[in-house]
Amino acid sequence: MRYIRYTLIAIICFCTTTHAQEKWDLRKIVDYAVTNNISIKQADVQAAITGLTLKQSKLGLFPTANFNGSTSYNNGRNQDPTSFNLITQSYINAGFQLQTSAEIFNWFSKKNTILSNQWQYEADKASVDKLKNDISLTVANDYLQILLSREQENIAQVQLKQTQAQLSNTRKLVNAGSLPELNASELEAQEAVDSATYINAKGNVAQATLVLKSVINMDAAAPFDLAVPSVEQIPIEKIADLQPDAVYVMAVKNLPQQRVNIFKLKAAQKAKEVARAGMYPTFSAFGGLSSNFINTKNSIFAPAGTYSSSPLSPQIEVGGTIYKVNSPDYSIIGKKGTAFLRQIDNNFRQQIGLGMSVPIFSGGQLRTNYERSKLNIKNAELQQEADNQTIKQDIYQAYNAATVALEKFNASRKSVTASQRTLDFAQKRYEVGMLGTFELITQQNNLFRAKLQDVLNQYDFVFKMKVLEFYKGQGIKL
């Protein structure tokens, strides 16, 4: 009973594992690549950094505000920060300041900075889309390469089985004395060649799979069961609907690279306005609140009960005699400081004003920045023109390549049909002894090569058509 239970558990685990290994079609592979490709992640990070720059430039429209607080111990001859008198004693000082400033007019420098950063942010996001498209195209190419390698593997396997079947039949005839040993030896040699071809084809499938895993950033040891659609089921637009002129017009509108160039050009134009504004005066408003506290103590005086005069005492004249007026004497009976809050209130100061900053001479830096910004615009325009020319050239080359691939595919189909018909006749002649083994093997090899070339031409045609569809901005569809 225990062994039966373990057997059932093993069967359930095997079924669960088999079900968990879902097949990977092209859409799933592309989605995985877009999510995990390192280059795309880096582009996303760069776009996020540009987004933070845009956010910061928008916040720059608001006034700035800063609060400063400080305290210090002072000794020796210093200036009283509250009364501004010179004193010679130790004291502790505390000061507080709240300052704010705002630009009133700066020739739209901040506004254009925001717009420049906005267009740069859009350009970086479009760059991410371009990279995703490039990765998708690469993944589609590698995916089709795996399908091609598998077709070649299947053809090689069929060829090997046919040779083995012929060898088995020929060996029987040789043993019966109907055919010489040479016929069997020739087929054995052909079997060895077909086995090597089949093994090489299997290795090509494994190699193509590893290449695809590398592109999508998947562990080489991870399980990977590829969904293999028939090449005849892959949807392809009619080549008549993919004329290069029409494809180019749609490419300029839809491809991310063209959007990148447009956004970068707009960002450069706004950056020029920012550089020009830097050469003009800037007007701003500012204000501030501040107060101070000092822990020094003032002396407290009280009458001493005595009177005395000094050279500065007032005088009176009585009967021609001048008398000095005595004043009461005072003595220090203690010291008392002013409370913290009262000092803060008594020393409270306010400030408000207008400011103007006029750039007079900066070593040519401002003018150089302006001239550089104009050259950046010119460079962006040239880059846009160069990319448009490149994409147009690529589209025409892709259209020509697709046309040639279609003609080669049609020709290879005819070659397969003719080679199959020739092999059928050769097989009948071989069975009645009118054809040698070497000639039969030659016809088999001709058909094998024709089938391989046909599969190669078919996948080559499909991929070149997919490239044309990609230039229309429709992505990759398989």
C-alpha positions as CSV (number, residue, x, y, z in Angstrom):
1,M,0.0,0.0,0.0
2,R,2.9,2.4,0.8
3,Y,4.5,1.8,-2.6
4,I,1.2,2.5,-4.3
5,R,0.8,5.8,-2.4
6,Y,4.4,6.8,-3.4
7,T,3.7,5.9,-7.0
8,L,0.6,8.1,-7.1
9,I,2.4,11.0,-5.6
10,A,5.2,10.7,-8.2
11,I,2.6,10.6,-11.0
12,I,0.9,13.7,-9.7
13,C,4.2,15.5,-9.4
14,F,5.2,14.6,-12.9
15,C,1.9,15.7,-14.3
16,T,2.1,19.0,-12.4
17,T,5.6,19.6,-13.6
18,T,4.6,18.8,-17.2
19,H,1.7,21.2,-17.0
20,A,3.8,23.9,-15.5
21,Q,6.2,23.9,-18.4
22,E,4.2,26.0,-20.7
23,K,5.2,26.5,-24.2
24,W,6.8,29.8,-25.2
25,D,5.3,31.5,-28.3
26,L,6.8,34.6,-29.8
27,R,4.5,37.0,-27.9
28,K,5.4,35.5,-24.6
29,I,9.1,35.6,-25.5
30,V,9.0,39.2,-26.6
31,D,7.1,40.2,-23.4
32,Y,9.7,38.4,-21.3
33,A,12.6,40.1,-23.2
34,V,11.0,43.6,-22.8
35,T,10.7,43.0,-19.1
36,N,14.1,41.5,-18.4
37,N,16.5,42.8,-21.0
38,I,19.2,44.8,-19.2
39,S,19.6,47.4,-21.9
40,I,15.9,48.2,-21.7
41,K,16.1,48.5,-17.9
42,Q,19.0,50.9,-18.3
43,A,16.9,53.0,-20.7
44,D,14.0,53.0,-18.3
45,V,16.3,54.3,-15.5
46,Q,17.6,57.1,-17.8
47,A,14.0,58.1,-18.6
48,A,13.2,58.1,-14.9
49,I,16.2,60.4,-14.2
50,T,15.1,62.8,-17.0
51,G,11.6,62.7,-15.4
52,L,13.1,63.8,-12.1
53,T,14.9,66.7,-13.9
54,L,11.6,67.8,-15.4
55,K,9.9,67.6,-12.0
56,Q,12.6,69.7,-10.4
57,S,12.4,72.4,-13.1
58,K,8.7,72.7,-12.5
59,L,9.2,73.1,-8.8
60,G,11.7,75.9,-9.6
61,L,8.7,78.1,-10.5
62,F,7.9,78.5,-6.8
63,P,9.6,80.9,-4.5
64,T,12.5,79.6,-2.4
65,A,12.3,79.7,1.4
66,N,15.1,79.0,3.9
67,F,15.1,79.0,7.7
68,N,18.5,79.4,9.5
69,G,19.1,79.0,13.2
70,S,22.5,79.3,15.0
71,T,23.9,79.6,18.5
72,S,27.4,80.3,19.7
73,Y,29.5,81.0,22.8
74,N,31.5,84.2,22.7
75,N,34.4,85.5,24.8
76,G,36.5,88.6,24.7
77,R,35.7,91.9,23.1
78,N,32.7,91.5,20.8
79,Q,29.8,93.4,19.4
80,D,26.5,92.9,21.1
81,P,24.3,91.5,18.3
82,T,21.2,93.1,19.9
83,S,22.4,96.6,20.8
84,F,25.5,96.6,18.5
85,N,27.6,98.1,21.4
86,L,31.1,96.8,22.0
87,I,31.3,94.6,25.1
88,T,34.0,92.7,26.8
89,Q,32.4,89.7,28.5
90,S,31.4,86.1,27.8
91,Y,28.0,85.4,26.5
92,I,25.9,83.0,24.5
93,N,24.2,84.2,21.4
94,A,21.3,82.7,19.4
95,G,20.0,84.0,16.0
96,F,17.1,83.0,13.8
97,Q,16.4,83.9,10.1
98,L,13.6,83.1,7.7
99,Q,14.4,84.2,4.1
100,T,12.5,83.9,0.8
101,S,13.1,85.0,-2.7
102,A,11.2,84.8,-6.0
103,E,12.1,85.7,-9.6
104,I,9.7,88.2,-11.1
105,F,10.9,88.2,-14.6
106,N,13.7,86.2,-16.3
107,W,12.8,86.4,-20.0
108,F,10.9,83.0,-19.7
109,S,14.1,81.2,-18.8
110,K,12.3,78.8,-16.4
111,K,9.4,78.3,-18.7
112,N,11.6,77.3,-21.6
113,T,13.7,75.1,-19.3
114,I,10.6,73.2,-18.3
115,L,9.6,72.8,-22.0
116,S,13.2,71.7,-22.9
117,N,13.2,69.1,-20.1
118,Q,9.7,68.0,-21.1
119,W,10.7,67.3,-24.7
120,Q,13.9,65.5,-23.5
121,Y,11.8,63.3,-21.3
122,E,9.5,62.4,-24.2
123,A,12.7,61.7,-26.3
124,D,14.0,59.3,-23.6
125,K,10.7,57.5,-23.3
126,A,10.6,57.1,-27.1
127,S,14.2,55.8,-26.9
128,V,12.9,53.1,-24.6
129,D,10.2,52.2,-27.2
130,K,12.9,52.1,-29.9
131,L,15.0,49.7,-27.9
132,K,12.0,47.5,-27.2
133,N,11.3,47.4,-31.0
134,D,14.9,46.6,-31.7
135,I,14.9,43.8,-29.1
136,S,11.6,42.5,-30.5
137,L,13.0,42.4,-34.0
138,T,16.1,40.5,-32.7
139,V,14.0,38.1,-30.8
140,A,11.8,37.4,-33.8
141,N,14.9,36.7,-35.9
142,D,16.3,34.3,-33.3
143,Y,12.9,32.7,-32.9
144,L,12.6,32.1,-36.7
145,Q,16.2,30.8,-36.6
146,I,15.1,28.1,-34.1
147,L,12.1,27.2,-36.2
148,L,14.4,26.9,-39.3
149,S,16.9,24.8,-37.3
150,R,14.1,22.5,-36.2
151,E,12.8,22.1,-39.8
152,Q,16.3,21.2,-40.9
153,E,16.5,18.8,-38.0
154,N,13.2,17.1,-39.1
155,I,14.4,16.9,-42.7
156,A,17.7,15.4,-41.7
157,Q,15.9,12.9,-39.5
158,V,13.5,11.8,-42.3
159,Q,16.5,11.5,-44.6
160,L,18.3,9.3,-42.1
161,K,15.3,7.1,-41.6
162,Q,14.9,6.7,-45.4
163,T,18.6,5.7,-45.7
164,Q,18.2,3.2,-42.9
165,A,15.1,1.7,-44.4
166,Q,16.9,1.3,-47.8
167,L,20.0,-0.2,-46.1
168,S,17.8,-2.7,-44.3
169,N,16.1,-3.7,-47.5
170,T,19.3,-3.8,-49.4
171,R,21.0,-5.9,-46.7
172,K,18.2,-8.5,-47.1
173,L,18.7,-8.6,-50.9
174,V,22.5,-8.9,-50.4
175,N,22.1,-11.7,-48.0
176,A,19.8,-13.4,-50.5
177,G,22.4,-13.0,-53.2
178,S,20.3,-10.6,-55.3
179,L,22.6,-7.6,-54.9
180,P,26.4,-7.3,-54.4
181,E,27.9,-6.3,-51.1
182,L,29.0,-3.0,-52.6
183,N,25.4,-1.7,-52.6
184,A,25.1,-2.3,-48.9
185,S,28.5,-0.7,-48.2
186,E,27.6,2.4,-50.1
187,L,24.3,2.7,-48.1
188,E,26.2,2.2,-44.9
189,A,28.5,5.1,-45.8
190,Q,25.5,7.2,-46.6
191,E,23.9,6.3,-43.3
192,A,27.0,7.6,-41.5
193,V,26.9,10.9,-43.4
194,D,23.1,11.3,-42.7
195,S,23.7,10.5,-39.0
196,A,26.3,13.2,-38.8
197,T,24.0,15.7,-40.6
198,Y,21.2,14.9,-38.2
199,I,23.4,15.3,-35.1
200,N,24.7,18.6,-36.5
201,A,21.1,19.8,-37.0
202,K,20.2,18.9,-33.4
203,G,23.2,20.9,-32.2
204,N,22.1,23.9,-34.3
205,V,18.7,23.8,-32.6
206,A,20.4,23.8,-29.1
207,Q,22.8,26.6,-30.2
208,A,20.0,28.8,-31.6
209,T,18.0,28.3,-28.4
210,L,20.9,29.4,-26.2
211,V,21.3,32.5,-28.4
212,L,17.7,33.4,-27.9
213,K,17.9,32.8,-24.1
214,S,20.9,35.2,-24.0
215,V,19.0,37.9,-25.8
216,I,16.0,37.8,-23.5
217,N,18.3,37.5,-20.4
218,M,17.1,34.0,-19.4
219,D,19.3,31.5,-17.5
220,A,20.8,29.1,-20.0
221,A,19.9,26.1,-17.7
222,A,16.2,27.2,-17.3
223,P,13.6,24.9,-19.0
224,F,12.5,26.3,-22.3
225,D,9.8,24.5,-24.4
226,L,9.2,26.5,-27.6
227,A,5.9,26.6,-29.3
228,V,6.5,25.7,-33.0
229,P,3.9,27.0,-35.4
230,S,3.9,25.8,-39.0
231,V,5.7,28.3,-41.2
232,E,2.7,28.3,-43.5
233,Q,0.5,29.5,-40.6
234,I,2.6,32.6,-40.0
235,P,0.5,35.6,-41.3
236,I,2.2,37.6,-44.0
237,E,1.0,40.7,-45.7
238,K,0.9,40.8,-49.5
239,I,4.1,42.3,-50.9
240,A,2.0,44.5,-53.1
241,D,0.7,46.2,-49.9
242,L,4.2,46.9,-48.7
243,Q,5.5,49.3,-51.4
244,P,8.6,51.1,-50.1
245,D,7.2,54.6,-50.6
246,A,4.1,53.9,-48.5
247,V,6.1,52.0,-45.9
248,Y,8.5,55.0,-45.6
249,V,5.7,57.4,-45.0
250,M,4.3,55.2,-42.2
251,A,7.8,54.6,-40.8
252,V,8.4,58.3,-40.3
253,K,5.1,58.6,-38.5
254,N,5.2,55.5,-36.3
255,L,8.8,54.4,-35.6
256,P,10.2,55.5,-32.2
257,Q,13.5,56.6,-33.6
258,Q,11.8,59.3,-35.7
259,R,9.9,60.5,-32.6
260,V,13.2,60.6,-30.7
261,N,14.7,62.9,-33.3
262,I,11.6,65.2,-33.3
263,F,11.5,65.5,-29.5
264,K,15.3,66.1,-29.3
265,L,15.0,68.8,-31.9
266,K,12.3,70.6,-29.9
267,A,14.3,70.2,-26.7
268,A,17.3,71.8,-28.4
269,Q,15.2,74.7,-29.6
270,K,13.9,75.5,-26.1
271,A,17.4,75.1,-24.7
272,K,18.5,77.9,-27.1
273,E,15.8,80.2,-25.6
274,V,17.1,79.4,-22.2
275,A,20.7,80.2,-23.2
276,R,19.6,83.5,-24.7
277,A,17.6,84.5,-21.6
278,G,20.8,84.0,-19.6
279,M,22.3,87.1,-21.3
280,Y,19.5,89.5,-20.1
281,P,18.9,91.0,-16.7
282,T,16.9,89.1,-14.1
283,F,14.5,90.8,-11.7
284,S,13.6,89.3,-8.4
285,A,11.9,90.0,-5.0
286,F,13.2,89.0,-1.6
287,G,12.1,89.2,2.0
288,G,13.3,88.0,5.4
289,L,12.5,87.8,9.1
290,S,15.1,87.6,11.8
291,S,15.8,88.0,15.5
292,N,18.5,87.6,18.1
293,F,19.0,86.6,21.7
294,I,22.0,87.2,24.1
295,N,22.2,86.0,27.6
296,T,24.1,89.1,29.0
297,K,22.7,90.6,32.2
298,N,22.2,94.3,33.1
299,S,23.1,95.8,36.5
300,I,20.4,96.8,39.0
301,F,21.0,100.0,40.9
302,A,19.5,101.3,44.2
303,P,20.1,104.6,46.2
304,A,23.1,104.5,48.5
305,G,21.8,107.2,50.9
306,T,24.6,109.6,50.1
307,Y,25.0,112.6,47.8
308,S,27.9,113.7,45.7
309,S,28.8,115.9,42.8
310,S,31.0,115.5,39.8
311,P,32.5,117.9,37.2
312,L,29.4,117.2,35.1
313,S,26.9,118.0,37.9
314,P,24.6,121.0,37.2
315,Q,25.3,124.3,38.8
316,I,23.2,127.1,40.3
317,E,24.0,130.7,41.2
318,V,22.7,132.1,44.5
319,G,23.6,135.7,45.4
320,G,26.5,135.7,43.0
321,T,27.9,132.4,44.4
322,I,27.9,129.3,42.2
323,Y,27.0,126.1,43.8
324,K,27.1,122.5,42.4
325,V,24.1,120.4,42.8
326,N,24.7,117.1,44.5
327,S,23.1,114.0,43.1
328,P,22.2,110.9,45.0
329,D,24.6,108.1,44.8
330,Y,23.5,104.6,43.6
331,S,25.0,101.3,44.2
332,I,24.7,98.0,42.3
333,I,22.6,95.5,44.2
334,G,22.4,92.8,41.5
335,K,22.2,91.9,37.8
336,K,19.2,90.8,35.7
337,G,18.8,89.6,32.1
338,T,16.0,90.1,29.7
339,A,13.7,87.0,29.1
340,F,14.3,85.0,25.9
341,L,10.8,85.6,24.3
342,R,11.0,89.3,25.2
343,Q,14.4,89.6,23.5
344,I,13.1,87.8,20.4
345,D,10.2,90.1,20.3
346,N,12.2,93.3,20.9
347,N,14.9,92.3,18.3
348,F,12.4,91.1,15.7
349,R,13.4,92.6,12.3
350,Q,11.7,92.5,8.8
351,Q,13.2,93.0,5.4
352,I,11.6,93.2,1.9
353,G,13.0,94.4,-1.4
354,L,13.6,94.1,-5.1
355,G,16.7,92.9,-6.8
356,M,18.2,93.0,-10.3
357,S,21.0,91.0,-11.7
358,V,22.7,92.2,-14.9
359,P,25.3,90.0,-16.6
360,I,28.0,92.4,-17.7
361,F,31.0,90.2,-18.4
362,S,31.3,86.4,-17.8
363,G,34.4,85.6,-19.8
364,G,32.3,84.9,-22.9
365,Q,30.5,82.0,-21.2
366,L,27.0,83.2,-21.8
367,R,27.5,84.1,-25.4
368,T,29.3,80.8,-26.0
369,N,26.4,78.8,-24.4
370,Y,24.0,80.6,-26.7
371,E,26.1,79.9,-29.8
372,R,26.5,76.3,-28.7
373,S,22.8,75.9,-28.3
374,K,22.3,77.0,-32.0
375,L,24.8,74.4,-33.1
376,N,23.0,71.8,-31.1
377,I,19.8,72.6,-33.0
378,K,21.7,72.2,-36.3
379,N,23.2,68.9,-35.1
380,A,19.7,67.6,-34.2
381,E,18.3,68.6,-37.6
382,L,21.2,66.8,-39.3
383,Q,20.7,63.8,-37.2
384,Q,17.0,63.7,-38.0
385,E,17.8,64.0,-41.7
386,A,20.4,61.3,-41.5
387,D,18.1,58.9,-39.7
388,N,15.3,59.6,-42.3
389,Q,17.7,58.8,-45.1
390,T,18.9,55.7,-43.4
391,I,15.4,54.4,-42.7
392,K,14.4,55.1,-46.3
393,Q,17.5,53.2,-47.6
394,D,16.8,50.3,-45.2
395,I,13.2,50.1,-46.4
396,Y,14.1,50.0,-50.1
397,Q,16.8,47.4,-49.4
398,A,14.3,45.3,-47.3
399,Y,11.7,45.5,-50.1
400,N,14.3,44.4,-52.7
401,A,15.5,41.6,-50.4
402,A,11.9,40.5,-49.8
403,T,11.3,40.4,-53.6
404,V,14.4,38.4,-54.2
405,A,13.6,36.1,-51.3
406,L,10.1,35.5,-52.8
407,E,11.6,34.6,-56.2
408,K,14.1,32.2,-54.6
409,F,11.4,30.6,-52.5
410,N,9.2,30.0,-55.6
411,A,12.2,28.6,-57.4
412,S,13.1,26.3,-54.6
413,R,9.6,24.9,-54.4
414,K,9.8,24.0,-58.1
415,S,13.2,22.4,-57.4
416,V,11.8,20.2,-54.6
417,T,8.9,19.1,-56.8
418,A,11.3,18.2,-59.7
419,S,13.8,16.5,-57.3
420,Q,11.0,14.4,-55.7
421,R,9.8,13.3,-59.1
422,T,13.3,12.4,-60.2
423,L,13.9,10.4,-57.0
424,D,10.6,8.5,-57.4
425,F,11.7,7.4,-60.9
426,A,15.1,6.5,-59.6
427,Q,13.6,4.4,-56.8
428,K,11.5,2.4,-59.2
429,R,14.6,1.8,-61.5
430,Y,16.7,0.8,-58.4
431,E,14.0,-1.7,-57.3
432,V,14.2,-3.5,-60.6
433,G,18.0,-3.3,-60.8
434,M,18.3,-0.7,-63.5
435,L,20.0,1.9,-61.3
436,G,23.0,1.6,-59.1
437,T,23.1,2.4,-55.4
438,F,25.4,5.4,-56.0
439,E,23.0,7.0,-58.4
440,L,20.1,6.4,-56.1
441,I,22.0,8.0,-53.2
442,T,22.9,11.0,-55.4
443,Q,19.2,11.5,-56.2
444,Q,18.4,11.3,-52.5
445,N,21.0,13.9,-51.6
446,N,19.7,16.2,-54.4
447,L,16.2,16.0,-52.8
448,F,17.6,16.5,-49.4
449,R,19.6,19.6,-50.4
450,A,16.5,20.9,-52.3
451,K,14.3,20.6,-49.2
452,L,16.9,22.2,-47.0
453,Q,17.2,25.1,-49.4
454,D,13.5,25.4,-49.7
455,V,13.0,25.6,-46.0
456,L,15.8,28.2,-45.8
457,N,14.3,30.3,-48.5
458,Q,10.9,30.1,-47.0
459,Y,12.0,31.3,-43.6
460,D,14.2,33.9,-45.2
461,F,11.2,35.2,-47.1
462,V,9.0,35.3,-44.0
463,F,11.6,37.2,-42.0
464,K,12.2,39.7,-44.7
465,M,8.5,40.3,-45.0
466,K,8.3,40.7,-41.2
467,V,11.1,43.4,-41.4
468,L,9.0,45.3,-43.9
469,E,5.9,45.0,-41.6
470,F,8.1,46.2,-38.7
471,Y,9.1,49.4,-40.6
472,K,5.4,50.2,-40.9
473,G,5.4,50.5,-37.1
474,Q,3.1,47.5,-36.6
475,G,5.6,45.6,-34.5
476,I,6.3,41.9,-35.0
477,K,3.4,39.5,-35.6
478,L,3.9,35.7,-35.9
